[in-house]
Amino acid sequence: MFDPVQGIREEWVYRQIAFHEAYGGVVPDLASRKHLECLPELMERVSTVAAPSDISAIAVTYGPGLAGCLALGVVLAKAVAWAWDTPLVGVNHLRGHLFSPFIALHGEDPAQFSKRLDSFLPHLGLIVSGGNTLLVCIDKNHKLTILARTVDDASGEALDKGAKLLGMPYPGGPLIEKEAKGGDAHAFDFPRAFPASSDFKFSFSGLKTSLRYLLEKLSDVELEAKKKDLCASYQQAVVDALARKAGHVLRRGSFRSFGVSGGVANNKVLREKLHALCASSAIPLFLAQPQHTGDNATMIAFSAFADPQGLAQGEKASLAFNPSLAL
């Protein structure tokens, strides 16, 4: 729950990671079932902290994402909006990520938030997660334009799959970061796709394939001895690709700020690299707070508040709108 004056009033996140770990990744049907189990408890919690008259609008993710999970959320939001006679606002999942780094900005001075936000636009946002790797411009009218995207695997997916090849459980990205500490990030020369400044694209499938071929040549003993170096070098390849392309785009545009969101934004090596990039470019860096890097309802509610255009450049959603899997 987000209040324009008080900021975040309440937030709850139900994590399914432990449930999906046994399957090595998210199973869509099982994720939908878990959503269905949690939604009644969510409404009970909401009812204990707010009355319908306290709610000015209901924001809901309409896509992109897992179809079953999106459908359940939209159906519940529609039902509550109808029962409470409250406006319903559909929010694109990626828009929520893009605005999440600005949640801390609101907390600094709620009364001046809108004015301060506008002073940092146009803004370049980097979304790095298991499902998406995108560079997106937020212009002065809050319109989004995708400037670069992955042509295959997302950065988070590459880290998770790399970890799986190394014998680590899901989710593997944080485990690679942990294992990489003390390792030599230059021990192995993994590829960085699309290094040219004119190629506004990411690619991580070749990196994953390179690791697989390398591991086929190593014995179990050699793998264990070189595991830290492997993790450090693999992680560095992902970080370098992200930072290099972000730098290319920053230098091409007239951006007033740069932001990072999505689960991979918690990676400390990536954060340090982007801090250095923004310092050299004399541009402010906004990092989503750790609790708002993964998927969460707070960023959706905040985005609906921060972006006056709402859904479809200014129109509140009717009860007839449906989830969308498109970016």
C-alpha positions, 0 to 999 in steps of 0.5 A: 500500500502506497500513500502519496504523503506517508509513502509505503504504509504496508508491503507484503511479499510472498516468496516462492523460491524455496518451493520452485528450487526442487524443479530448478526454476519457476513452474508456471502452473505451480506458481499460479496455484501458489498465487491462488493460495495467497490471495485470500490471506492478502485481502485479509491483511489489507482489511486489517490496515485499511477500509475501502474508503481509505483506498483511492485506487487499485493498481494491478500488474496486467503484463508481461509475465506468467499468464496464469498468475497475471489472470488471477491478479487481474481478476481479484483487482477487478472484483475488489474495484467493483465491490469498493467502487474504486478506480482500477489502474493497470500497470505494465510490469516493466514500468513498475521496475523502471520506476522502482528506483525512484521510491527512495526519492519520494521518501526524501521529500514527498511534497516535492516528489513530482517536481524532483522526479521531472528534474531527472527526466529523461531517464535511462533505466536498466532492467536486469532480471531472470526474464528481462534485460532492457535499456529503456528511456523514460522521457519528460512525458513519462513515455517509455521507449525501449532502446536495447534488449536481449536477443536471447537469454536475459542476464539473470537467466544466464547467471542461473543457467551458468550456476546450474552448469556448475552444479549449483541449485536454483536460483543460482545468480546469488550463489555465483556471486558468493562463490566468485568472492576471492576468485580471479575475474580475468582467469577465463576469457568468456565472450561479451556479445555485441561489443560495438557501440552501434549494436544496441542489443544484448546476448548471453546465450553464447556466454552460457555455451562457452561455459558449457564447452569449457566445463566439458574439458575439465575433470571434477578435480579441476572444476573444484580447484577452479570454481571460484575463478570460473564464477568470477570470470563468468559473472564479470562477463555478464557485468561487463556486457551490461555496463558497456552497453549502458555506457554506449547508450548514455553517451548517445543520449541527453539523459539526466539520470540512470537507474537500475532495477530487477533481481540482478541489480542486487549484484554488488559487482554490477553496482560498483561497475555502474557507480563508476560508470555514472561517476565518469559520466557525471550523472546521478545513479538511482538503484532500486532498494534490495526489497524492491528489485525482485517482483513486488506490489509496492513498485506497481502501486508506486508506479501508478502514483508516480506516473499520472498517465496510468494505463494507455497514456492517461486512461483508467482501466475499465473492468473489461481490460485483460492481461497482456503478455507483450512487452 
